[in-house]
Amino acid sequence: MARRPSKRIPVEASSGNVFADLGLPDVEDLDAKVHLAIMINRLVATQRLNQGKAGARLDISQRTISALKYYRLDGFSVERLMNFLLALGQDVEIRVRPRKDRSAGTVSVTFA
């Protein structure tokens, strides 16, 4: 069987933030929201909460839990997502530190 000639597909290295790579506005906010939502979804799964129980724990509707589960985060602020983490038994820490250079500041979410 003859091999087809391979076509080279151009590949561009990621900046580390998919939202910035796509040219979306508010990339730091979007990135923080996604990281917080990932943790919330992991906790809901780890605690074996169905959407009804998770909604009751977070004081939101099943529809809102579904939006969170599928990362439709338009209606969520970073603060609201942090409050969900508190309701799921987590501590949330915000740390501010000086930048080492004059580049644009960053917002990052890390998990312990």
Secondary structure, 3 states (H helix, E strand, C coil): CCCCCCCCCCCCCCCCCHHHHCCCCCHHHHHHHHHHHHHHHHHHHHCCCCHHHHHHHHCCCHHHHHHHHCCCCCCCCHHHHHHHHHHCCCCCCCCCCCCCCCCCCCCCCCCC
